[in-house]
Amino acid sequence: MKIGKRGFGERHIPIWGALFALPALLYIVLFQLYPILFSFYISLHDYDLLSDPVYVGFKHFAALPYDRAFINSLWITIAYVVYTVVPVLGLSFLLAWALTQVRKSRGLWRTLLFIPSVMPIVSVALVWKLIFNFNGPLNDAVTLAGGQAVPWLNNSTYAPIAIVIMSWWHAVSYYMIIFLAGFLSIPRDYYEAAALDGARGFQVLRYITLPAMKPTIALAVVLATVNGLKTFAFQQIVTDGGPANATQIMTLLIYKTSFSYLDMGRASAYSVVLFGGILAISLLQIWFLRDRNG
């Protein structure tokens, strides 16, 4: 196999193809592969950005089981992922199914429901911060209904709930589009055949829709889980990890440890662990989506 000019009867890789792929390869190496390797390198050192790194081996990794901030942040991250992934995917699935039943103004409804996911996440966070403010419109509605104002962002019990609610609003439309694409890819012949056989309602959902949607569901679950593990903006902008570290997820802990406390070695160890978790989820995606019949 040659790289070069086209020759009669020769298999080749066009040089122009390699040149066009080069910028993407450089981007991956410089902005993805190199940071990962450098992060692992720094995790083996004590480094405060002001002096030279000092090699300490696996000291930071060995200390993780006894690091209360890490353990607390890990549990908060897991809870956040669980409480967002399941409801978000359920709501997205139902919305996508409802859109398949719409006959009039279908494009308009799809556009309106997709708007939240394309809005800048910082703007979304700032708006929801105003909504959840103690003197904000949400508490105004609660008091008008005869209830008491809730300290949404100043209470360690309510703050995680507020973050989860705004995550639902922002994420549902994104996964709705994924599920909608899955629904639309199912051949109509399946449903016509099921109708001829007398299948209705739940039977169609169980024996036709869900089996055909398995690859889409697996993809959505993996994407939602990975995105949940990587989330940062809502917690940083709305609560900054508070109150009492109740919303300090792993990404925010890494940010604070590195840039607030200048403990780059420990922060890099956190990031390596988080990367390992995300990599494991990605490998699960490959396992679920591979062609089992191939």
C-alpha positions as CSV (number, residue, x, y, z in Angstrom):
1,M,0.0,0.0,0.0
2,K,1.5,3.3,-1.1
3,I,1.0,6.9,-0.3
4,G,1.4,9.0,-3.4
5,K,0.2,9.5,-6.9
6,R,-2.5,7.3,-8.3
7,G,-1.0,4.4,-10.3
8,F,-2.8,2.0,-12.5
9,G,-3.8,-1.2,-10.7
10,E,-2.3,0.0,-7.4
11,R,-4.0,0.3,-4.0
12,H,-3.0,3.5,-2.4
13,I,-3.8,6.1,0.2
14,P,-4.1,9.5,-1.5
15,I,-1.6,12.0,0.0
16,W,-4.2,14.7,0.0
17,G,-6.4,12.5,2.3
18,A,-3.6,12.2,4.8
19,L,-2.9,16.0,4.7
20,F,-6.6,16.8,5.3
21,A,-6.6,14.4,8.3
22,L,-3.5,15.9,9.7
23,P,-5.1,18.9,11.5
24,A,-7.6,16.7,13.3
25,L,-4.8,14.3,14.3
26,L,-2.7,17.3,15.6
27,Y,-5.7,18.5,17.6
28,I,-6.2,15.1,19.2
29,V,-2.6,14.8,20.1
30,L,-2.1,18.4,21.4
31,F,-5.4,18.9,23.2
32,Q,-6.5,15.4,24.2
33,L,-3.7,12.9,24.3
34,Y,-1.0,15.2,25.6
35,P,-3.1,16.6,28.5
36,I,-4.1,13.1,29.6
37,L,-0.5,12.0,29.7
38,F,0.7,15.2,31.3
39,S,-2.0,14.9,34.0
40,F,-0.9,11.4,34.9
41,Y,2.7,12.6,35.0
42,I,1.8,15.5,37.4
43,S,-0.3,13.1,39.5
44,L,3.0,11.4,40.5
45,H,4.5,14.7,41.7
46,D,3.9,17.5,44.3
47,Y,3.4,20.6,42.2
48,D,2.1,24.0,43.1
49,L,2.6,25.9,39.8
50,L,5.3,28.1,41.5
51,S,8.1,25.6,41.9
52,D,9.5,22.6,40.1
53,P,7.5,19.3,40.4
54,V,8.8,16.9,43.1
55,Y,8.4,13.2,42.3
56,V,6.4,11.4,45.0
57,G,5.3,8.2,43.2
58,F,1.8,7.0,43.9
59,K,1.4,9.0,47.1
60,H,-1.7,10.9,45.9
61,F,-3.4,7.7,44.7
62,A,-2.6,5.9,47.9
63,A,-4.2,8.7,49.9
64,L,-7.5,8.7,48.0
65,P,-9.3,6.2,50.2
66,Y,-8.6,8.4,53.2
67,D,-9.4,11.7,51.5
68,R,-12.7,12.9,52.9
69,A,-13.1,15.6,50.3
70,F,-12.6,13.0,47.5
71,I,-15.0,10.4,49.0
72,N,-17.7,13.0,49.6
73,S,-17.4,14.4,46.1
74,L,-17.4,11.0,44.6
75,W,-20.7,10.1,46.3
76,I,-22.2,13.5,45.3
77,T,-21.2,12.9,41.7
78,I,-22.7,9.4,41.7
79,A,-25.9,10.7,43.3
80,Y,-26.1,13.5,40.7
81,V,-25.7,11.1,37.8
82,V,-28.3,8.6,39.2
83,Y,-30.9,11.3,39.9
84,T,-30.4,13.0,36.5
85,V,-29.8,10.0,34.1
86,V,-32.9,8.0,35.0
87,P,-35.5,10.8,35.0
88,V,-34.0,12.6,32.0
89,L,-33.9,9.5,29.8
90,G,-37.5,8.6,30.9
91,L,-38.8,12.0,30.1
92,S,-36.9,12.2,26.9
93,F,-38.2,8.8,25.8
94,L,-41.8,9.8,26.5
95,L,-41.4,13.2,24.7
96,A,-39.9,11.6,21.7
97,W,-42.7,9.0,21.5
98,A,-45.2,11.8,21.8
99,L,-43.6,13.7,19.0
100,T,-44.0,10.7,16.7
101,Q,-47.8,10.9,17.3
102,V,-48.0,14.5,16.4
103,R,-49.5,15.1,12.9
104,K,-49.8,18.9,12.7
105,S,-46.9,21.4,13.1
106,R,-44.5,18.6,13.8
107,G,-41.4,20.6,12.9
108,L,-42.5,23.5,15.1
109,W,-42.9,21.3,18.1
110,R,-39.6,19.6,17.6
111,T,-37.8,23.0,17.3
112,L,-39.5,24.4,20.4
113,L,-38.7,21.3,22.5
114,F,-35.1,21.3,21.3
115,I,-34.3,24.9,22.2
116,P,-33.2,24.3,25.8
117,S,-30.3,22.1,24.7
118,V,-28.8,24.6,22.3
119,M,-29.0,27.6,24.7
120,P,-25.6,28.6,26.2
121,I,-25.2,26.7,29.4
122,V,-23.8,29.7,31.3
123,S,-26.9,31.7,30.4
124,V,-29.1,28.8,31.5
125,A,-27.3,28.5,34.8
126,L,-27.6,32.3,35.5
127,V,-31.3,32.3,34.7
128,W,-32.0,29.3,36.9
129,K,-30.0,30.9,39.7
130,L,-32.4,33.9,39.6
131,I,-35.4,31.5,39.5
132,F,-34.1,29.7,42.6
133,N,-33.1,32.8,44.4
134,F,-34.8,33.2,47.8
135,N,-36.7,36.2,46.5
136,G,-37.0,34.8,43.0
137,P,-40.2,33.9,41.0
138,L,-40.3,30.3,42.2
139,N,-40.6,31.3,45.8
140,D,-43.1,34.0,44.9
141,A,-45.3,31.3,43.3
142,V,-44.9,29.1,46.4
143,T,-45.9,31.9,48.8
144,L,-48.9,32.9,46.6
145,A,-50.0,29.3,46.8
146,G,-49.9,29.5,50.6
147,G,-46.6,27.8,51.2
148,Q,-43.4,29.0,52.7
149,A,-40.4,30.3,50.8
150,V,-37.7,27.6,50.3
151,P,-33.9,28.4,50.6
152,W,-33.1,26.5,47.5
153,L,-29.5,27.6,47.1
154,N,-28.6,28.1,50.7
155,N,-29.6,24.8,52.2
156,S,-27.5,21.6,51.8
157,T,-30.7,19.6,51.4
158,Y,-32.4,21.7,48.7
159,A,-29.4,22.8,46.7
160,P,-28.7,19.4,45.1
161,I,-32.4,19.2,44.2
162,A,-32.2,22.6,42.5
163,I,-29.2,21.5,40.5
164,V,-30.9,18.3,39.4
165,I,-34.1,20.1,38.4
166,M,-32.2,22.6,36.1
167,S,-30.2,19.7,34.7
168,W,-33.5,17.9,33.8
169,W,-34.8,21.0,32.0
170,H,-31.5,21.5,30.0
171,A,-30.8,17.8,29.1
172,V,-34.2,16.4,28.3
173,S,-34.5,18.0,24.9
174,Y,-31.0,16.8,23.8
175,Y,-31.8,13.1,24.5
176,M,-35.3,13.5,23.1
177,I,-33.8,14.2,19.7
178,I,-31.7,11.0,20.0
179,F,-34.7,8.9,20.9
180,L,-36.7,10.6,18.2
181,A,-34.1,9.6,15.6
182,G,-34.3,6.0,17.0
183,F,-38.1,6.0,16.7
184,L,-38.1,7.3,13.2
185,S,-35.5,4.6,12.1
186,I,-37.9,1.8,13.0
187,P,-39.5,0.5,9.8
188,R,-43.3,1.2,9.7
189,D,-43.8,-2.3,8.3
190,Y,-43.1,-3.7,11.8
191,Y,-46.1,-1.8,13.2
192,E,-48.3,-2.7,10.3
193,A,-47.5,-6.4,10.7
194,A,-48.1,-6.2,14.5
195,A,-51.5,-4.5,13.9
196,L,-52.5,-7.3,11.5
197,D,-51.6,-9.8,14.2
198,G,-53.8,-8.0,16.7
199,A,-51.0,-6.4,18.8
200,R,-52.0,-3.3,20.6
201,G,-50.6,-0.7,23.1
202,F,-48.1,-2.3,25.6
203,Q,-47.6,-5.4,23.4
204,V,-46.3,-3.2,20.6
205,L,-44.1,-1.3,23.0
206,R,-42.7,-4.5,24.5
207,Y,-42.2,-6.6,21.4
208,I,-41.6,-4.1,18.7
209,T,-40.5,-0.7,19.9
210,L,-38.2,-1.6,22.8
211,P,-36.2,-4.3,21.0
212,A,-35.7,-2.1,18.0
213,M,-34.7,0.8,20.2
214,K,-32.0,-1.1,22.2
215,P,-29.0,0.4,20.4
216,T,-30.4,3.9,20.8
217,I,-31.3,3.4,24.5
218,A,-27.8,2.0,25.1
219,L,-26.2,5.0,23.4
220,A,-28.4,7.5,25.3
221,V,-27.6,5.8,28.7
222,V,-23.9,6.0,28.0
223,L,-23.9,9.6,26.8
224,A,-26.1,10.7,29.7
225,T,-23.8,9.0,32.2
226,V,-20.6,10.4,30.7
227,N,-22.1,13.9,30.4
228,G,-23.2,13.6,34.1
229,L,-19.7,12.7,35.2
230,K,-18.2,15.6,33.3
231,T,-20.8,18.3,34.3
232,F,-19.3,21.5,35.8
233,A,-21.0,24.7,34.9
234,F,-24.2,24.4,36.9
235,Q,-22.5,23.6,40.1
236,Q,-19.8,26.2,39.7
237,I,-22.0,29.0,38.6
238,V,-25.1,28.4,40.7
239,T,-23.7,27.2,44.0
240,D,-19.9,27.0,43.7
241,G,-20.1,23.6,45.3
242,G,-22.0,24.8,48.4
243,P,-23.6,25.0,50.7
244,A,-21.3,22.9,52.9
245,N,-19.9,21.2,49.8
246,A,-23.3,19.6,49.2
247,T,-23.0,20.1,45.4
248,Q,-19.2,19.8,45.0
249,I,-19.0,17.2,42.3
250,M,-15.7,15.7,41.1
251,T,-15.0,18.2,38.3
252,L,-15.5,21.1,40.7
253,L,-13.3,19.5,43.3
254,I,-10.6,19.1,40.7
255,Y,-10.9,22.7,39.7
256,K,-10.7,24.0,43.2
257,T,-7.9,21.8,44.3
258,S,-5.8,22.8,41.3
259,F,-6.5,26.5,41.0
260,S,-7.6,27.6,44.5
261,Y,-5.3,25.4,46.6
262,L,-2.6,25.0,43.9
263,D,-2.3,21.3,44.7
264,M,-1.8,20.2,41.1
265,G,-0.6,16.7,42.0
266,R,-3.6,15.8,44.1
267,A,-6.0,17.4,41.5
268,S,-4.3,15.4,38.7
269,A,-4.8,12.2,40.7
270,Y,-8.5,13.1,41.0
271,S,-8.7,13.7,37.3
272,V,-7.0,10.5,36.4
273,V,-9.6,8.6,38.5
274,L,-12.4,10.5,36.8
275,F,-10.9,9.8,33.4
276,G,-10.7,6.1,34.3
277,G,-14.4,6.1,35.1
278,I,-15.4,7.8,32.0
279,L,-13.2,5.5,29.9
280,A,-14.9,2.5,31.5
281,I,-18.3,3.9,30.6
282,S,-17.1,4.5,27.0
283,L,-15.9,0.9,26.7
284,L,-19.3,-0.2,27.9
285,Q,-20.8,1.8,25.1
286,I,-18.6,-0.1,22.6
287,W,-19.7,-3.4,24.2
288,F,-23.4,-2.6,24.1
289,L,-23.4,-1.2,20.6
290,R,-21.2,-3.7,18.9
291,D,-22.7,-6.0,16.3
292,R,-23.3,-9.2,18.3
293,N,-24.1,-11.1,15.1
294,G,-20.9,-10.1,13.3
